[in-house]
Amino acid sequence: MSHHDKLIAAFEVYQSENEKFHGKGVKASAARARKALQEIAGSCKERRKEITAEKEALEGKPKGDGMSQDAARHAHIRK
């Protein structure tokens, strides 16, 4: 399962559990909703990495060339 699919599935779980918690007052659903949110956060980070790699592959630019944004920012400050 791709990170995109995991993200969608976790969001659907979150919606369902959040509705149970707020709508019906099921306390156990709060923990399941929080777990789904944690999975969403992890999948978001991984998907961002995938998108960056895909973008760089399209540009034909290997990862690691040039300075990172943070390094460029610090170099600019030092001038």
mmCIF file of the N, C-alpha and C atoms, coordinates in Angstrom:
data_MODEL
# 
_entry.id   MODEL 
# 
loop_
_atom_site.group_PDB 
_atom_site.id 
_atom_site.type_symbol 
_atom_site.label_atom_id 
_atom_site.label_alt_id 
_atom_site.label_comp_id 
_atom_site.label_asym_id 
_atom_site.label_entity_id 
_atom_site.label_seq_id 
_atom_site.pdbx_PDB_ins_code 
_atom_site.Cartn_x 
_atom_site.Cartn_y 
_atom_site.Cartn_z 
_atom_site.occupancy 
_atom_site.B_iso_or_equiv 
_atom_site.pdbx_formal_charge 
_atom_site.auth_seq_id 
_atom_site.auth_comp_id 
_atom_site.auth_asym_id 
_atom_site.auth_atom_id 
_atom_site.pdbx_PDB_model_num 
ATOM 1   N N  . MET A 1 1  ? 0.853   -1.179 0.000   1.00 0.00 ? 1  MET A N  1 
ATOM 2   C CA . MET A 1 1  ? 0.000   0.000  0.000   1.00 0.00 ? 1  MET A CA 1 
ATOM 3   C C  . MET A 1 1  ? 0.896   1.239  0.000   1.00 0.00 ? 1  MET A C  1 
ATOM 4   N N  . SER A 1 2  ? 0.622   2.168  -0.887  1.00 0.00 ? 2  SER A N  1 
ATOM 5   C CA . SER A 1 2  ? 1.426   3.387  -0.974  1.00 0.00 ? 2  SER A CA 1 
ATOM 6   C C  . SER A 1 2  ? 1.107   4.321  0.191   1.00 0.00 ? 2  SER A C  1 
ATOM 7   N N  . HIS A 1 3  ? 1.993   5.269  0.404   1.00 0.00 ? 3  HIS A N  1 
ATOM 8   C CA . HIS A 1 3  ? 1.761   6.239  1.483   1.00 0.00 ? 3  HIS A CA 1 
ATOM 9   C C  . HIS A 1 3  ? 0.519   7.078  1.203   1.00 0.00 ? 3  HIS A C  1 
ATOM 10  N N  . HIS A 1 4  ? 0.250   7.322  -0.071  1.00 0.00 ? 4  HIS A N  1 
ATOM 11  C CA . HIS A 1 4  ? -0.969  8.052  -0.438  1.00 0.00 ? 4  HIS A CA 1 
ATOM 12  C C  . HIS A 1 4  ? -2.198  7.269  0.004   1.00 0.00 ? 4  HIS A C  1 
ATOM 13  N N  . ASP A 1 5  ? -2.213  5.973  -0.286  1.00 0.00 ? 5  ASP A N  1 
ATOM 14  C CA . ASP A 1 5  ? -3.355  5.138  0.097   1.00 0.00 ? 5  ASP A CA 1 
ATOM 15  C C  . ASP A 1 5  ? -3.476  5.020  1.617   1.00 0.00 ? 5  ASP A C  1 
ATOM 16  N N  . LYS A 1 6  ? -2.333  4.914  2.303   1.00 0.00 ? 6  LYS A N  1 
ATOM 17  C CA . LYS A 1 6  ? -2.350  4.850  3.768   1.00 0.00 ? 6  LYS A CA 1 
ATOM 18  C C  . LYS A 1 6  ? -2.927  6.133  4.354   1.00 0.00 ? 6  LYS A C  1 
ATOM 19  N N  . LEU A 1 7  ? -2.577  7.247  3.739   1.00 0.00 ? 7  LEU A N  1 
ATOM 20  C CA . LEU A 1 7  ? -3.065  8.549  4.185   1.00 0.00 ? 7  LEU A CA 1 
ATOM 21  C C  . LEU A 1 7  ? -4.587  8.630  4.058   1.00 0.00 ? 7  LEU A C  1 
ATOM 22  N N  . ILE A 1 8  ? -5.099  8.202  2.920   1.00 0.00 ? 8  ILE A N  1 
ATOM 23  C CA . ILE A 1 8  ? -6.546  8.218  2.682   1.00 0.00 ? 8  ILE A CA 1 
ATOM 24  C C  . ILE A 1 8  ? -7.264  7.295  3.667   1.00 0.00 ? 8  ILE A C  1 
ATOM 25  N N  . ALA A 1 9  ? -6.728  6.081  3.849   1.00 0.00 ? 9  ALA A N  1 
ATOM 26  C CA . ALA A 1 9  ? -7.355  5.105  4.753   1.00 0.00 ? 9  ALA A CA 1 
ATOM 27  C C  . ALA A 1 9  ? -7.357  5.615  6.192   1.00 0.00 ? 9  ALA A C  1 
ATOM 28  N N  . ALA A 1 10 ? -6.234  6.187  6.630   1.00 0.00 ? 10 ALA A N  1 
ATOM 29  C CA . ALA A 1 10 ? -6.149  6.704  8.002   1.00 0.00 ? 10 ALA A CA 1 
ATOM 30  C C  . ALA A 1 10 ? -7.122  7.859  8.205   1.00 0.00 ? 10 ALA A C  1 
ATOM 31  N N  . PHE A 1 11 ? -7.294  8.692  7.192   1.00 0.00 ? 11 PHE A N  1 
ATOM 32  C CA . PHE A 1 11 ? -8.234  9.802  7.320   1.00 0.00 ? 11 PHE A CA 1 
ATOM 33  C C  . PHE A 1 11 ? -9.663  9.295  7.440   1.00 0.00 ? 11 PHE A C  1 
ATOM 34  N N  . GLU A 1 12 ? -9.991  8.244  6.688   1.00 0.00 ? 12 GLU A N  1 
ATOM 35  C CA . GLU A 1 12 ? -11.332 7.668  6.775   1.00 0.00 ? 12 GLU A CA 1 
ATOM 36  C C  . GLU A 1 12 ? -11.577 7.084  8.166   1.00 0.00 ? 12 GLU A C  1 
ATOM 37  N N  . VAL A 1 13 ? -10.564 6.417  8.731   1.00 0.00 ? 13 VAL A N  1 
ATOM 38  C CA . VAL A 1 13 ? -10.679 5.892  10.099  1.00 0.00 ? 13 VAL A CA 1 
ATOM 39  C C  . VAL A 1 13 ? -10.875 7.044  11.074  1.00 0.00 ? 13 VAL A C  1 
ATOM 40  N N  . TYR A 1 14 ? -10.073 8.093  10.900  1.00 0.00 ? 14 TYR A N  1 
ATOM 41  C CA . TYR A 1 14 ? -10.191 9.252  11.778  1.00 0.00 ? 14 TYR A CA 1 
ATOM 42  C C  . TYR A 1 14 ? -11.606 9.838  11.747  1.00 0.00 ? 14 TYR A C  1 
ATOM 43  N N  . GLN A 1 15 ? -12.140 10.028 10.549  1.00 0.00 ? 15 GLN A N  1 
ATOM 44  C CA . GLN A 1 15 ? -13.487 10.592 10.426  1.00 0.00 ? 15 GLN A CA 1 
ATOM 45  C C  . GLN A 1 15 ? -14.512 9.735  11.158  1.00 0.00 ? 15 GLN A C  1 
ATOM 46  N N  . SER A 1 16 ? -14.426 8.438  10.960  1.00 0.00 ? 16 SER A N  1 
ATOM 47  C CA . SER A 1 16 ? -15.375 7.518  11.582  1.00 0.00 ? 16 SER A CA 1 
ATOM 48  C C  . SER A 1 16 ? -15.269 7.552  13.111  1.00 0.00 ? 16 SER A C  1 
ATOM 49  N N  . GLU A 1 17 ? -14.049 7.452  13.603  1.00 0.00 ? 17 GLU A N  1 
ATOM 50  C CA . GLU A 1 17 ? -13.847 7.425  15.056  1.00 0.00 ? 17 GLU A CA 1 
ATOM 51  C C  . GLU A 1 17 ? -14.165 8.771  15.695  1.00 0.00 ? 17 GLU A C  1 
ATOM 52  N N  . ASN A 1 18 ? -13.862 9.851  15.002  1.00 0.00 ? 18 ASN A N  1 
ATOM 53  C CA . ASN A 1 18 ? -14.170 11.177 15.528  1.00 0.00 ? 18 ASN A CA 1 
ATOM 54  C C  . ASN A 1 18 ? -15.690 11.366 15.644  1.00 0.00 ? 18 ASN A C  1 
ATOM 55  N N  . GLU A 1 19 ? -16.428 10.866 14.665  1.00 0.00 ? 19 GLU A N  1 
ATOM 56  C CA . GLU A 1 19 ? -17.888 10.948 14.704  1.00 0.00 ? 19 GLU A CA 1 
ATOM 57  C C  . GLU A 1 19 ? -18.443 10.140 15.875  1.00 0.00 ? 19 GLU A C  1 
ATOM 58  N N  . LYS A 1 20 ? -17.878 8.961  16.098  1.00 0.00 ? 20 LYS A N  1 
ATOM 59  C CA . LYS A 1 20 ? -18.323 8.127  17.227  1.00 0.00 ? 20 LYS A CA 1 
ATOM 60  C C  . LYS A 1 20 ? -18.048 8.824  18.554  1.00 0.00 ? 20 LYS A C  1 
ATOM 61  N N  . PHE A 1 21 ? -16.884 9.471  18.643  1.00 0.00 ? 21 PHE A N  1 
ATOM 62  C CA . PHE A 1 21 ? -16.520 10.151 19.883  1.00 0.00 ? 21 PHE A CA 1 
ATOM 63  C C  . PHE A 1 21 ? -17.408 11.365 20.141  1.00 0.00 ? 21 PHE A C  1 
ATOM 64  N N  . HIS A 1 22 ? -17.537 12.237 19.133  1.00 0.00 ? 22 HIS A N  1 
ATOM 65  C CA . HIS A 1 22 ? -18.321 13.455 19.322  1.00 0.00 ? 22 HIS A CA 1 
ATOM 66  C C  . HIS A 1 22 ? -19.826 13.206 19.239  1.00 0.00 ? 22 HIS A C  1 
ATOM 67  N N  . GLY A 1 23 ? -20.241 12.372 18.320  1.00 0.00 ? 23 GLY A N  1 
ATOM 68  C CA . GLY A 1 23 ? -21.668 12.151 18.121  1.00 0.00 ? 23 GLY A CA 1 
ATOM 69  C C  . GLY A 1 23 ? -22.312 11.242 19.145  1.00 0.00 ? 23 GLY A C  1 
ATOM 70  N N  . LYS A 1 24 ? -21.604 10.166 19.516  1.00 0.00 ? 24 LYS A N  1 
ATOM 71  C CA . LYS A 1 24 ? -22.191 9.163  20.404  1.00 0.00 ? 24 LYS A CA 1 
ATOM 72  C C  . LYS A 1 24 ? -21.538 9.120  21.778  1.00 0.00 ? 24 LYS A C  1 
ATOM 73  N N  . GLY A 1 25 ? -20.430 9.837  21.937  1.00 0.00 ? 25 GLY A N  1 
ATOM 74  C CA . GLY A 1 25 ? -19.760 9.880  23.231  1.00 0.00 ? 25 GLY A CA 1 
ATOM 75  C C  . GLY A 1 25 ? -18.980 8.624  23.575  1.00 0.00 ? 25 GLY A C  1 
ATOM 76  N N  . VAL A 1 26 ? -18.554 7.880  22.571  1.00 0.00 ? 26 VAL A N  1 
ATOM 77  C CA . VAL A 1 26 ? -17.790 6.654  22.815  1.00 0.00 ? 26 VAL A CA 1 
ATOM 78  C C  . VAL A 1 26 ? -16.345 7.056  23.136  1.00 0.00 ? 26 VAL A C  1 
ATOM 79  N N  . LYS A 1 27 ? -15.959 6.885  24.403  1.00 0.00 ? 27 LYS A N  1 
ATOM 80  C CA . LYS A 1 27 ? -14.641 7.331  24.838  1.00 0.00 ? 27 LYS A CA 1 
ATOM 81  C C  . LYS A 1 27 ? -13.501 6.558  24.177  1.00 0.00 ? 27 LYS A C  1 
ATOM 82  N N  . ALA A 1 28 ? -13.686 5.276  23.905  1.00 0.00 ? 28 ALA A N  1 
ATOM 83  C CA . ALA A 1 28 ? -12.630 4.473  23.269  1.00 0.00 ? 28 ALA A CA 1 
ATOM 84  C C  . ALA A 1 28 ? -12.322 4.989  21.862  1.00 0.00 ? 28 ALA A C  1 
ATOM 85  N N  . SER A 1 29 ? -13.287 5.616  21.238  1.00 0.00 ? 29 SER A N  1 
ATOM 86  C CA . SER A 1 29 ? -13.073 6.155  19.892  1.00 0.00 ? 29 SER A CA 1 
ATOM 87  C C  . SER A 1 29 ? -12.088 7.315  19.896  1.00 0.00 ? 29 SER A C  1 
ATOM 88  N N  . ALA A 1 30 ? -11.969 8.005  21.008  1.00 0.00 ? 30 ALA A N  1 
ATOM 89  C CA . ALA A 1 30 ? -11.021 9.116  21.102  1.00 0.00 ? 30 ALA A CA 1 
ATOM 90  C C  . ALA A 1 30 ? -9.600  8.603  20.892  1.00 0.00 ? 30 ALA A C  1 
ATOM 91  N N  . ALA A 1 31 ? -9.266  7.480  21.528  1.00 0.00 ? 31 ALA A N  1 
ATOM 92  C CA . ALA A 1 31 ? -7.920  6.911  21.373  1.00 0.00 ? 31 ALA A CA 1 
ATOM 93  C C  . ALA A 1 31 ? -7.688  6.442  19.941  1.00 0.00 ? 31 ALA A C  1 
ATOM 94  N N  . ARG A 1 32 ? -8.699  5.842  19.335  1.00 0.00 ? 32 ARG A N  1 
ATOM 95  C CA . ARG A 1 32 ? -8.556  5.374  17.949  1.00 0.00 ? 32 ARG A CA 1 
ATOM 96  C C  . ARG A 1 32 ? -8.442  6.554  16.983  1.00 0.00 ? 32 ARG A C  1 
ATOM 97  N N  . ALA A 1 33 ? -9.144  7.636  17.262  1.00 0.00 ? 33 ALA A N  1 
ATOM 98  C CA . ALA A 1 33 ? -9.051  8.837  16.414  1.00 0.00 ? 33 ALA A CA 1 
ATOM 99  C C  . ALA A 1 33 ? -7.653  9.438  16.530  1.00 0.00 ? 33 ALA A C  1 
ATOM 100 N N  . ARG A 1 34 ? -7.124  9.483  17.756  1.00 0.00 ? 34 ARG A N  1 
ATOM 101 C CA . ARG A 1 34 ? -5.777  10.014 17.956  1.00 0.00 ? 34 ARG A CA 1 
ATOM 102 C C  . ARG A 1 34 ? -4.733  9.146  17.272  1.00 0.00 ? 34 ARG A C  1 
ATOM 103 N N  . LYS A 1 35 ? -4.914  7.825  17.325  1.00 0.00 ? 35 LYS A N  1 
ATOM 104 C CA . LYS A 1 35 ? -3.988  6.913  16.648  1.00 0.00 ? 35 LYS A CA 1 
ATOM 105 C C  . LYS A 1 35 ? -4.019  7.158  15.141  1.00 0.00 ? 35 LYS A C  1 
ATOM 106 N N  . ALA A 1 36 ? -5.209  7.332  14.585  1.00 0.00 ? 36 ALA A N  1 
ATOM 107 C CA . ALA A 1 36 ? -5.337  7.596  13.152  1.00 0.00 ? 36 ALA A CA 1 
ATOM 108 C C  . ALA A 1 36 ? -4.642  8.908  12.784  1.00 0.00 ? 36 ALA A C  1 
ATOM 109 N N  . LEU A 1 37 ? -4.764  9.916  13.636  1.00 0.00 ? 37 LEU A N  1 
ATOM 110 C CA . LEU A 1 37 ? -4.097  11.194 13.383  1.00 0.00 ? 37 LEU A CA 1 
ATOM 111 C C  . LEU A 1 37 ? -2.578  11.028 13.389  1.00 0.00 ? 37 LEU A C  1 
ATOM 112 N N  . GLN A 1 38 ? -2.070  10.166 14.273  1.00 0.00 ? 38 GLN A N  1 
ATOM 113 C CA . GLN A 1 38 ? -0.630  9.909  14.313  1.00 0.00 ? 38 GLN A CA 1 
ATOM 114 C C  . GLN A 1 38 ? -0.178  9.217  13.030  1.00 0.00 ? 38 GLN A C  1 
ATOM 115 N N  . GLU A 1 39 ? -0.972  8.278  12.538  1.00 0.00 ? 39 GLU A N  1 
ATOM 116 C CA . GLU A 1 39 ? -0.664  7.598  11.286  1.00 0.00 ? 39 GLU A CA 1 
ATOM 117 C C  . GLU A 1 39 ? -0.703  8.570  10.110  1.00 0.00 ? 39 GLU A C  1 
ATOM 118 N N  . ILE A 1 40 ? -1.643  9.504  10.146  1.00 0.00 ? 40 ILE A N  1 
ATOM 119 C CA . ILE A 1 40 ? -1.734  10.527 9.099   1.00 0.00 ? 40 ILE A CA 1 
ATOM 120 C C  . ILE A 1 40 ? -0.458  11.365 9.087   1.00 0.00 ? 40 ILE A C  1 
ATOM 121 N N  . ALA A 1 41 ? 0.008   11.759 10.265  1.00 0.00 ? 41 ALA A N  1 
ATOM 122 C CA . ALA A 1 41 ? 1.218   12.578 10.353  1.00 0.00 ? 41 ALA A CA 1 
ATOM 123 C C  . ALA A 1 41 ? 2.418   11.843 9.748   1.00 0.00 ? 41 ALA A C  1 
ATOM 124 N N  . GLY A 1 42 ? 2.572   10.577 10.080  1.00 0.00 ? 42 GLY A N  1 
ATOM 125 C CA . GLY A 1 42 ? 3.681   9.799  9.537   1.00 0.00 ? 42 GLY A CA 1 
ATOM 126 C C  . GLY A 1 42 ? 3.580   9.623  8.039   1.00 0.00 ? 42 GLY A C  1 
ATOM 127 N N  . SER A 1 43 ? 2.387   9.324  7.557   1.00 0.00 ? 43 SER A N  1 
ATOM 128 C CA . SER A 1 43 ? 2.195   9.147  6.119   1.00 0.00 ? 43 SER A CA 1 
ATOM 129 C C  . SER A 1 43 ? 2.417   10.449 5.363   1.00 0.00 ? 43 SER A C  1 
ATOM 130 N N  . CYS A 1 44 ? 2.050   11.572 5.977   1.00 0.00 ? 44 CYS A N  1 
ATOM 131 C CA . CYS A 1 44 ? 2.287   12.875 5.337   1.00 0.00 ? 44 CYS A CA 1 
ATOM 132 C C  . CYS A 1 44 ? 3.782   13.108 5.143   1.00 0.00 ? 44 CYS A C  1 
ATOM 133 N N  . LYS A 1 45 ? 4.575   12.817 6.165   1.00 0.00 ? 45 LYS A N  1 
ATOM 134 C CA . LYS A 1 45 ? 6.021   13.015 6.066   1.00 0.00 ? 45 LYS A CA 1 
ATOM 135 C C  . LYS A 1 45 ? 6.615   12.141 4.969   1.00 0.00 ? 45 LYS A C  1 
ATOM 136 N N  . GLU A 1 46 ? 6.210   10.881 4.935   1.00 0.00 ? 46 GLU A N  1 
ATOM 137 C CA . GLU A 1 46 ? 6.738   9.970  3.933   1.00 0.00 ? 46 GLU A CA 1 
ATOM 138 C C  . GLU A 1 46 ? 6.284   10.358 2.524   1.00 0.00 ? 46 GLU A C  1 
ATOM 139 N N  . ARG A 1 47 ? 5.039   10.779 2.392   1.00 0.00 ? 47 ARG A N  1 
ATOM 140 C CA . ARG A 1 47 ? 4.531   11.173 1.076   1.00 0.00 ? 47 ARG A CA 1 
ATOM 141 C C  . ARG A 1 47 ? 5.248   12.420 0.572   1.00 0.00 ? 47 ARG A C  1 
ATOM 142 N N  . ARG A 1 48 ? 5.551   13.350 1.474   1.00 0.00 ? 48 ARG A N  1 
ATOM 143 C CA . ARG A 1 48 ? 6.303   14.546 1.084   1.00 0.00 ? 48 ARG A CA 1 
ATOM 144 C C  . ARG A 1 48 ? 7.659   14.152 0.502   1.00 0.00 ? 48 ARG A C  1 
ATOM 145 N N  . LYS A 1 49 ? 8.331   13.180 1.134   1.00 0.00 ? 49 LYS A N  1 
ATOM 146 C CA . LYS A 1 49 ? 9.626   12.711 0.634   1.00 0.00 ? 49 LYS A CA 1 
ATOM 147 C C  . LYS A 1 49 ? 9.472   12.094 -0.750  1.00 0.00 ? 49 LYS A C  1 
ATOM 148 N N  . GLU A 1 50 ? 8.420   11.296 -0.934  1.00 0.00 ? 50 GLU A N  1 
ATOM 149 C CA . GLU A 1 50 ? 8.168   10.676 -2.237  1.00 0.00 ? 50 GLU A CA 1 
ATOM 150 C C  . GLU A 1 50 ? 7.941   11.726 -3.318  1.00 0.00 ? 50 GLU A C  1 
ATOM 151 N N  . ILE A 1 51 ? 7.136   12.720 -2.999  1.00 0.00 ? 51 ILE A N  1 
ATOM 152 C CA . ILE A 1 51 ? 6.826   13.770 -3.975  1.00 0.00 ? 51 ILE A CA 1 
ATOM 153 C C  . ILE A 1 51 ? 8.093   14.527 -4.355  1.00 0.00 ? 51 ILE A C  1 
ATOM 154 N N  . THR A 1 52 ? 8.937   14.840 -3.371  1.00 0.00 ? 52 THR A N  1 
ATOM 155 C CA . THR A 1 52 ? 10.190  15.537 -3.647  1.00 0.00 ? 52 THR A CA 1 
ATOM 156 C C  . THR A 1 52 ? 11.076  14.699 -4.563  1.00 0.00 ? 52 THR A C  1 
ATOM 157 N N  . ALA A 1 53 ? 11.179  13.408 -4.280  1.00 0.00 ? 53 ALA A N  1 
ATOM 158 C CA . ALA A 1 53 ? 12.002  12.525 -5.105  1.00 0.00 ? 53 ALA A CA 1 
ATOM 159 C C  . ALA A 1 53 ? 11.447  12.436 -6.525  1.00 0.00 ? 53 ALA A C  1 
ATOM 160 N N  . GLU A 1 54 ? 10.129  12.342 -6.655  1.00 0.00 ? 54 GLU A N  1 
ATOM 161 C CA . GLU A 1 54 ? 9.501   12.279 -7.979  1.00 0.00 ? 54 GLU A CA 1 
ATOM 162 C C  . GLU A 1 54 ? 9.747   13.572 -8.758  1.00 0.00 ? 54 GLU A C  1 
ATOM 163 N N  . LYS A 1 55 ? 9.633   14.700 -8.073  1.00 0.00 ? 55 LYS A N  1 
ATOM 164 C CA . LYS A 1 55 ? 9.845   15.997 -8.714  1.00 0.00 ? 55 LYS A CA 1 
ATOM 165 C C  . LYS A 1 55 ? 11.283  16.117 -9.198  1.00 0.00 ? 55 LYS A C  1 
ATOM 166 N N  . GLU A 1 56 ? 12.230  15.728 -8.349  1.00 0.00 ? 56 GLU A N  1 
ATOM 167 C CA . GLU A 1 56 ? 13.635  15.806 -8.728  1.00 0.00 ? 56 GLU A CA 1 
ATOM 168 C C  . GLU A 1 56 ? 13.960  14.862 -9.879  1.00 0.00 ? 56 GLU A C  1 
ATOM 169 N N  . ALA A 1 57 ? 13.304  13.716 -9.918  1.00 0.00 ? 57 ALA A N  1 
ATOM 170 C CA . ALA A 1 57 ? 13.514  12.771 -11.016 1.00 0.00 ? 57 ALA A CA 1 
ATOM 171 C C  . ALA A 1 57 ? 13.007  13.367 -12.324 1.00 0.00 ? 57 ALA A C  1 
ATOM 172 N N  . LEU A 1 58 ? 11.899  14.081 -12.271 1.00 0.00 ? 58 LEU A N  1 
ATOM 173 C CA . LEU A 1 58 ? 11.365  14.724 -13.472 1.00 0.00 ? 58 LEU A CA 1 
ATOM 174 C C  . LEU A 1 58 ? 12.286  15.831 -13.964 1.00 0.00 ? 58 LEU A C  1 
ATOM 175 N N  . GLU A 1 59 ? 12.912  16.516 -13.035 1.00 0.00 ? 59 GLU A N  1 
ATOM 176 C CA . GLU A 1 59 ? 13.820  17.600 -13.388 1.00 0.00 ? 59 GLU A CA 1 
ATOM 177 C C  . GLU A 1 59 ? 15.177  17.070 -13.833 1.00 0.00 ? 59 GLU A C  1 
ATOM 178 N N  . GLY A 1 60 ? 15.424  15.782 -13.583 1.00 0.00 ? 60 GLY A N  1 
ATOM 179 C CA . GLY A 1 60 ? 16.705  15.192 -13.931 1.00 0.00 ? 60 GLY A CA 1 
ATOM 180 C C  . GLY A 1 60 ? 17.820  15.625 -13.015 1.00 0.00 ? 60 GLY A C  1 
ATOM 181 N N  . LYS A 1 61 ? 17.454  16.067 -11.849 1.00 0.00 ? 61 LYS A N  1 
ATOM 182 C CA . LYS A 1 61 ? 18.429  16.563 -10.888 1.00 0.00 ? 61 LYS A CA 1 
ATOM 183 C C  . LYS A 1 61 ? 18.581  15.544 -9.765  1.00 0.00 ? 61 LYS A C  1 
ATOM 184 N N  . PRO A 1 62 ? 19.758  14.959 -9.600  1.00 0.00 ? 62 PRO A N  1 
ATOM 185 C CA . PRO A 1 62 ? 19.936  14.008 -8.506  1.00 0.00 ? 62 PRO A CA 1 
ATOM 186 C C  . PRO A 1 62 ? 19.882  14.714 -7.157  1.00 0.00 ? 62 PRO A C  1 
ATOM 187 N N  . LYS A 1 63 ? 19.342  14.029 -6.181  1.00 0.00 ? 63 LYS A N  1 
ATOM 188 C CA . LYS A 1 63 ? 19.220  14.596 -4.847  1.00 0.00 ? 63 LYS A CA 1 
ATOM 189 C C  . LYS A 1 63 ? 20.610  14.839 -4.267  1.00 0.00 ? 63 LYS A C  1 
ATOM 190 N N  . GLY A 1 64 ? 20.769  15.949 -3.587  1.00 0.00 ? 64 GLY A N  1 
ATOM 191 C CA . GLY A 1 64 ? 22.031  16.248 -2.947  1.00 0.00 ? 64 GLY A CA 1 
ATOM 192 C C  . GLY A 1 64 ? 22.865  17.282 -3.690  1.00 0.00 ? 64 GLY A C  1 
ATOM 193 N N  . ASP A 1 65 ? 22.482  17.674 -4.890  1.00 0.00 ? 65 ASP A N  1 
ATOM 194 C CA . ASP A 1 65 ? 23.219  18.703 -5.615  1.00 0.00 ? 65 ASP A CA 1 
ATOM 195 C C  . ASP A 1 65 ? 22.867  20.068 -5.032  1.00 0.00 ? 65 ASP A C  1 
ATOM 196 N N  . GLY A 1 66 ? 23.850  20.888 -4.910  1.00 0.00 ? 66 GLY A N  1 
ATOM 197 C CA . GLY A 1 66 ? 23.610  22.240 -4.431  1.00 0.00 ? 66 GLY A CA 1 
ATOM 198 C C  . GLY A 1 66 ? 23.419  22.287 -2.928  1.00 0.00 ? 66 GLY A C  1 
ATOM 199 N N  . MET A 1 67 ? 23.019  23.443 -2.457  1.00 0.00 ? 67 MET A N  1 
ATOM 200 C CA . MET A 1 67 ? 22.813  23.650 -1.031  1.00 0.00 ? 67 MET A CA 1 
ATOM 201 C C  . MET A 1 67 ? 21.362  23.428 -0.668  1.00 0.00 ? 67 MET A C  1 
ATOM 202 N N  . SER A 1 68 ? 21.165  23.025 0.573   1.00 0.00 ? 68 SER A N  1 
ATOM 203 C CA . SER A 1 68 ? 19.802  22.947 1.079   1.00 0.00 ? 68 SER A CA 1 
ATOM 204 C C  . SER A 1 68 ? 19.302  24.371 1.300   1.00 0.00 ? 68 SER A C  1 
ATOM 205 N N  . GLN A 1 69 ? 18.018  24.516 1.448   1.00 0.00 ? 69 GLN A N  1 
ATOM 206 C CA . GLN A 1 69 ? 17.461  25.853 1.689   1.00 0.00 ? 69 GLN A CA 1 
ATOM 207 C C  . GLN A 1 69 ? 18.014  26.434 2.978   1.00 0.00 ? 69 GLN A C  1 
ATOM 208 N N  . ASP A 1 70 ? 18.164  25.574 3.999   1.00 0.00 ? 70 ASP A N  1 
ATOM 209 C CA . ASP A 1 70 ? 18.674  26.033 5.280   1.00 0.00 ? 70 ASP A CA 1 
ATOM 210 C C  . ASP A 1 70 ? 20.116  26.509 5.149   1.00 0.00 ? 70 ASP A C  1 
ATOM 211 N N  . ALA A 1 71 ? 20.943  25.744 4.429   1.00 0.00 ? 71 ALA A N  1 
ATOM 212 C CA . ALA A 1 71 ? 22.338  26.135 4.230   1.00 0.00 ? 71 ALA A CA 1 
ATOM 213 C C  . ALA A 1 71 ? 22.427  27.426 3.429   1.00 0.00 ? 71 ALA A C  1 
ATOM 214 N N  . ALA A 1 72 ? 21.590  27.567 2.419   1.00 0.00 ? 72 ALA A N  1 
ATOM 215 C CA . ALA A 1 72 ? 21.590  28.785 1.606   1.00 0.00 ? 72 ALA A CA 1 
ATOM 216 C C  . ALA A 1 72 ? 21.184  29.989 2.454   1.00 0.00 ? 72 ALA A C  1 
ATOM 217 N N  . ARG A 1 73 ? 20.216  29.802 3.318   1.00 0.00 ? 73 ARG A N  1 
ATOM 218 C CA . ARG A 1 73 ? 19.765  30.874 4.195   1.00 0.00 ? 73 ARG A CA 1 
ATOM 219 C C  . ARG A 1 73 ? 20.908  31.330 5.113   1.00 0.00 ? 73 ARG A C  1 
ATOM 220 N N  . HIS A 1 74 ? 21.630  30.349 5.691   1.00 0.00 ? 74 HIS A N  1 
ATOM 221 C CA . HIS A 1 74 ? 22.735  30.678 6.592   1.00 0.00 ? 74 HIS A CA 1 
ATOM 222 C C  . HIS A 1 74 ? 23.880  31.330 5.831   1.00 0.00 ? 74 HIS A C  1 
ATOM 223 N N  . ALA A 1 75 ? 24.147  30.893 4.598   1.00 0.00 ? 75 ALA A N  1 
ATOM 224 C CA . ALA A 1 75 ? 25.213  31.493 3.795   1.00 0.00 ? 75 ALA A CA 1 
ATOM 225 C C  . ALA A 1 75 ? 24.876  32.955 3.495   1.00 0.00 ? 75 ALA A C  1 
ATOM 226 N N  . HIS A 1 76 ? 23.608  33.210 3.224   1.00 0.00 ? 76 HIS A N  1 
ATOM 227 C CA . HIS A 1 76 ? 23.170  34.574 2.943   1.00 0.00 ? 76 HIS A CA 1 
ATOM 228 C C  . HIS A 1 76 ? 23.331  35.459 4.177   1.00 0.00 ? 76 HIS A C  1 
ATOM 229 N N  . ILE A 1 77 ? 23.029  34.932 5.335   1.00 0.00 ? 77 ILE A N  1 
ATOM 230 C CA . ILE A 1 77 ? 23.123  35.691 6.580   1.00 0.00 ? 77 ILE A CA 1 
ATOM 231 C C  . ILE A 1 77 ? 24.576  36.045 6.885   1.00 0.00 ? 77 ILE A C  1 
ATOM 232 N N  . ARG A 1 78 ? 25.497  35.120 6.590   1.00 0.00 ? 78 ARG A N  1 
ATOM 233 C CA . ARG A 1 78 ? 26.903  35.335 6.906   1.00 0.00 ? 78 ARG A CA 1 
ATOM 234 C C  . ARG A 1 78 ? 27.554  36.410 6.034   1.00 0.00 ? 78 ARG A C  1 
ATOM 235 N N  . LYS A 1 79 ? 27.001  36.697 4.890   1.00 0.00 ? 79 LYS A N  1 
ATOM 236 C CA . LYS A 1 79 ? 27.618  37.675 3.964   1.00 0.00 ? 79 LYS A CA 1 
ATOM 237 C C  . LYS A 1 79 ? 27.618  39.062 4.523   1.00 0.00 ? 79 LYS A C  1 
# 
